[in-house]
C-alpha cells in the first residue's frame, strides 16, 4: 500500500511534472487548432515589440540636377509588454494515496502517478481555455481577466491606434453584401500596408451568423451549387463569400461569448509575426533564466505531512502586433 513518502521519487520532480502536464491531451480551441498564433519561449518576463512608424509618401516631380524629396530615418520605438502569470493550486490528500494498492503488474508508483496526472489534466484544461480566451481577447484588442471586466492589456491604447469597424448593413435595403466585404478587405489591406496575406477569416457571433447565412446575397450565390447542400444542412459550417472565410465562433465562459453575438471579427491569415504567443519561465528557482514553455507544475508537502500541495502555471503573452488590421464587423 502506497504512502506519502512515495512522492520523494524523482518521478515527481519539477522537470518530470512539467513534462507530464505539457504532454497531457489537449482539448483544442478554435484559434489554437487554426495555428493562428506563433508560439515561442522567452527567458524574460517582458516582451519588446518594435513599432515602425514609417509612412509612404508620393515623390513630387522635379527638374534634373535639383534636390529631391528628403527621406528621413525610420521612427522606430520599442513597446514593452508584460506576460501574465496564471497559477492554479490543487491538493492530493494522504487518504487518497493510502487507498491505493498495487494490482497486477502495476506498481504503486504508477498508480500514484495516475492520481497526479488526473489533477494535472484538470489544471491543463483550465489553462487551455484561458489561453483561448486571451487569444480571442487579442483579436478583440482587449485582453480581459477571468471576470470578463478587468482589462489586462488594451492593444489599441498601447500601440496608439484606433479600432476599425464597419457596419455590414444586413437590414438596410439596397446594400450589397459583396461590396461590404470588399470595403472590409480594403480597410484591412490599408492597415497592413505592403504586407501580404494568404486570406481573411471572420469569426462570427451567433446573431451575426444567423443574419449572414440567411442573407439573400449569400443564398443566391450558393443556389444550385455543391455547397448549397451544406447551407441547407448544419448552418454552422464555415464557407467562403466575398473573399472572406466565414465561420461561427462558439467559445463561451459563464454565459459570456468570446465574440459578441451581434458582431464578427475579421482577421488576416498568413501574416508572419502578426499573432504571437510568448511564454515566460515559471517563478521557480529551477526555471529562472531558462527558455519558457507553455506549462509548468510542481508539488510540495502539506503542513503536518497530510498530503501534497500542487501547482500548475503558465506565463503567457498573447498579442496582435498590428491591431488595426483587425476589423470589427457589425450588423
C-alpha positions in Angstrom: 0.0 0.0 0.0 1.4 3.4 -1.0 2.2 6.1 1.5 3.1 9.7 1.2 6.8 9.0 1.1 6.4 7.8 -2.4 6.5 11.5 -3.5 10.2 11.5 -2.8 10.7 9.7 -6.0 12.3 11.5 -8.9 9.1 11.0 -11.0 7.5 13.9 -9.1 10.3 16.4 -9.6 9.6 19.8 -11.2 11.1 18.6 -14.5 9.1 15.4 -14.5 5.8 17.0 -13.6 6.3 19.9 -16.1 7.0 17.3 -18.8 3.8 15.5 -17.8 1.5 18.5 -18.0 2.9 19.5 -21.3 2.2 16.0 -22.6 -1.4 16.0 -21.5 -4.0 15.5 -24.2 -5.0 18.9 -25.5 -8.6 20.0 -25.9 -8.1 22.4 -28.8 -9.7 25.8 -29.0 -10.5 27.0 -32.5 -7.8 29.7 -32.6 -5.2 27.1 -31.4 -6.3 24.5 -33.9 -6.0 27.0 -36.8 -2.4 27.8 -35.8 -3.1 31.5 -36.0 -0.7 32.3 -33.1 3.0 31.7 -33.4 4.3 30.2 -30.1 7.7 30.9 -28.8 9.5 30.7 -25.4 11.3 33.6 -23.8 13.8 33.9 -20.9 12.4 37.2 -19.5 9.0 38.3 -18.1 8.7 41.1 -20.7 8.3 41.1 -24.5 9.6 44.1 -26.5 7.6 44.8 -29.7 9.2 47.1 -32.2 6.8 49.7 -33.8 7.9 51.0 -37.1 6.4 54.4 -37.8 7.3 54.5 -41.5 4.8 56.2 -43.8 4.7 56.2 -47.6 4.8 59.5 -49.5 4.5 60.3 -53.1 7.6 61.7 -54.7 7.0 65.0 -56.5 8.4 65.6 -59.9 11.4 67.9 -60.1 14.0 69.3 -62.6 17.1 67.3 -63.2 20.0 68.4 -61.2 17.9 69.8 -58.3 17.5 68.4 -54.8 14.7 65.9 -54.3 12.4 64.7 -51.5 14.2 64.3 -48.2 14.0 60.8 -46.9 14.1 60.7 -43.1 15.1 57.9 -40.9 12.6 55.4 -39.7 10.8 56.3 -36.5 11.0 53.1 -34.6 10.1 52.6 -30.9 10.1 49.6 -28.6 7.0 48.9 -26.7 7.3 46.6 -23.6 4.5 44.1 -22.8 4.4 42.1 -19.6 3.5 38.4 -19.6 0.5 37.3 -17.5 1.0 34.9 -14.5 -1.7 32.2 -14.4 -1.2 30.0 -11.3 -3.5 27.1 -10.2 -3.4 25.1 -7.0 -4.5 21.5 -6.2 -4.1 19.1 -3.4 -3.6 15.3 -3.1 -4.5 14.2 0.4 -2.9 11.4 2.2 -6.1 9.4 2.3 -6.2 9.4 -1.5 -2.8 7.7 -1.6 -3.5 5.4 1.3 -6.3 3.8 -0.6 -4.1 2.8 -3.5 -2.6 -0.7 -3.7 -0.7 -2.4 -6.5 -2.8 -4.5 -8.8 -1.5 -7.0 -11.3 1.7 -5.7 -12.9 1.1 -2.1 -12.0 3.4 -0.7 -9.3 2.4 1.6 -6.5 4.4 4.4 -8.2 2.4 4.0 -11.4 -0.9 4.2 -9.5 0.1 7.3 -7.7 1.2 8.9 -10.9 -2.3 8.3 -12.3 -3.7 10.3 -9.4 -1.3 13.2 -10.0 -1.9 13.0 -13.8 -5.6 13.3 -13.2 -5.0 16.6 -11.3 -2.7 17.8 -14.0 -5.2 17.1 -16.7 -7.9 19.2 -15.0 -5.4 22.0 -14.4 -4.3 21.8 -18.1 -7.8 22.0 -19.4 -8.5 25.2 -17.4 -5.3 26.8 -18.6 -6.1 25.8 -22.2 -9.5 27.6 -22.1 -7.8 30.6 -20.5 -5.2 30.7 -23.4 -8.1 30.6 -25.9 -9.9 33.3 -24.0 -6.9 35.6 -24.0 -6.1 34.8 -27.7 -9.6 35.9 -28.6 -9.0 38.9 -26.5 -6.0 39.7 -28.7 -8.3 39.5 -31.7 -10.8 41.9 -29.9 -7.9 44.3 -29.0 -8.5 43.9 -25.3 -7.3 41.0 -23.2 -9.5 40.6 -20.1 -9.1 38.8 -16.8 -11.3 35.9 -15.8 -14.0 38.2 -14.5 -14.6 39.4 -18.1 -14.3 43.0 -17.0 -10.8 43.7 -15.7 -8.6 44.8 -18.7 -5.2 43.2 -18.5 -4.0 44.7 -21.8 -5.5 47.2 -24.2 -3.6 46.7 -27.5 -5.1 49.8 -29.2 -4.1 52.0 -26.4 -0.6 50.6 -26.2 0.1 50.9 -29.9 -1.6 54.3 -30.1 -4.1 53.4 -32.8 -7.9 53.2 -33.1 -10.1 50.2 -33.8 -11.5 49.9 -37.2 -15.2 48.9 -37.6 -17.7 48.5 -40.4 -21.4 48.2 -40.4 -22.4 45.4 -42.8 -26.0 46.7 -43.2 -27.8 43.4 -43.2 -31.1 45.1 -42.6 -30.6 48.0 -45.0 -32.3 47.8 -48.3 -30.1 48.1 -51.4 -26.8 47.3 -49.6 -24.8 44.7 -51.5 -23.1 42.3 -49.1 -20.2 41.6 -51.5 -19.5 45.3 -51.7 -19.3 45.5 -47.9 -16.9 42.6 -47.9 -14.7 44.4 -50.4 -14.8 47.5 -48.1 -13.7 45.4 -45.1 -10.9 43.8 -47.0 -9.7 47.2 -48.3 -9.6 48.5 -44.7 -7.5 45.5 -43.7 -5.2 45.9 -46.7 -4.6 49.5 -45.9 -3.7 48.7 -42.3 -1.2 46.0 -43.3 0.5 48.2 -45.9 2.9 46.3 -48.1 2.4 43.1 -46.1 0.7 40.3 -48.0 -1.8 37.8 -46.6 -2.9 34.3 -47.5 -6.5 35.1 -46.8 -9.0 36.6 -44.4 -11.2 34.9 -41.9 -14.2 36.2 -39.9 -15.2 34.8 -36.6 -19.0 35.5 -36.2 -21.2 35.8 -33.1 -24.5 33.9 -33.0 -26.8 36.7 -34.2 -24.4 38.0 -36.8 -24.0 34.4 -38.2 -27.8 33.9 -38.4 -28.2 37.1 -40.4 -25.3 36.2 -42.7 -26.4 32.7 -43.7 -30.0 33.8 -44.3 -29.0 36.9 -46.3 -30.4 37.0 -49.8 -27.0 37.5 -51.5 -25.5 34.5 -49.8 -28.4 32.3 -50.6 -28.4 33.3 -54.3 -24.7 32.8 -54.5 -24.9 29.2 -53.3 -28.1 28.3 -55.1 -27.6 25.3 -57.4 -24.0 24.8 -56.2 -22.4 21.9 -54.4 -22.1 24.0 -51.2 -25.8 24.7 -51.2 -26.3 21.3 -49.5 -24.0 22.4 -46.7 -26.1 25.6 -46.1 -29.3 23.6 -46.1 -27.8 21.2 -43.5 -25.8 22.2 -40.5 -25.8 26.0 -40.7 -22.7 26.3 -38.5 -20.2 25.1 -41.1 -17.7 27.7 -42.5 -18.0 28.9 -46.0 -16.4 31.5 -48.3 -18.1 34.6 -49.6 -16.8 37.9 -50.9 -13.1 36.8 -50.4 -13.7 36.0 -46.7 -13.9 32.7 -45.0 -16.8 33.0 -42.5 -17.3 30.8 -39.5 -19.4 30.8 -36.4 -17.2 31.0 -33.2 -18.8 29.2 -30.3 -16.5 29.9 -27.4 -18.3 31.0 -24.2 -17.4 31.2 -20.5 -20.0 31.8 -17.7 -22.6 32.8 -20.3 -20.3 35.4 -21.9 -19.4 34.8 -25.5 -15.8 35.3 -26.7 -17.3 37.1 -29.8 -20.3 39.4 -29.2 -23.4 37.9 -30.7 -24.1 40.9 -32.9 -20.5 41.2 -34.3 -17.8 39.4 -36.3 -14.1 39.8 -36.1 -12.3 39.9 -39.5 -8.6 38.9 -39.2 -5.8 38.4 -41.8 -4.2 35.0 -42.2 -0.7 34.0 -43.2 1.0 37.2 -41.9 4.3 36.5 -40.2 4.7 37.7 -36.6 1.2 39.1 -36.6 -0.1 36.9 -33.8 2.4 35.8 -31.1 2.0 33.7 -28.0 5.1 34.2 -25.9 5.7 32.1 -22.8 7.9 33.2 -19.9 9.6 30.9 -17.4 7.9 29.9 -14.2 8.8 31.6 -10.9 10.7 28.6 -9.5 14.4 28.6 -8.6 14.9 25.7 -11.1 13.5 27.7 -14.0 15.0 31.2 -13.6 16.6 32.4 -16.8 15.6 29.4 -18.8 13.6 29.3 -22.0 9.9 29.5 -21.2 7.5 26.7 -22.1 3.6 26.8 -22.1 3.0 24.9 -18.8 4.8 24.2 -15.5 3.9 22.1 -12.5 5.4 21.4 -9.0 4.3 19.7 -5.8 5.4 20.1 -2.1 4.3 18.5 1.2 1.3 20.0 3.1 1.6 21.0 6.7 1.9 18.1 9.1 2.5 15.8 6.1 -1.2 15.4 5.4 -0.8 15.3 1.7 0.8 17.1 -1.2 0.0 20.6 -2.5 0.5 21.0 -6.2 0.6 23.9 -8.6 0.3 24.3 -12.3 1.0 27.5 -14.0 1.5 29.3 -17.3 3.0 32.7 -18.1 1.8 33.8 -21.5 1.5 36.9 -23.6 -1.0 36.6 -26.4 -0.7 39.6 -28.7 -1.5 41.0 -32.1 1.3 43.3 -33.3 -0.9 45.1 -35.8 -4.3 45.6 -34.1 -5.6 48.0 -36.8 -5.6 45.1 -39.3 -8.5 43.5 -37.3 -11.8 44.8 -38.4 -14.9 44.7 -36.2 -17.9 43.9 -38.4 -21.3 45.0 -37.0 -24.8 44.1 -38.0 
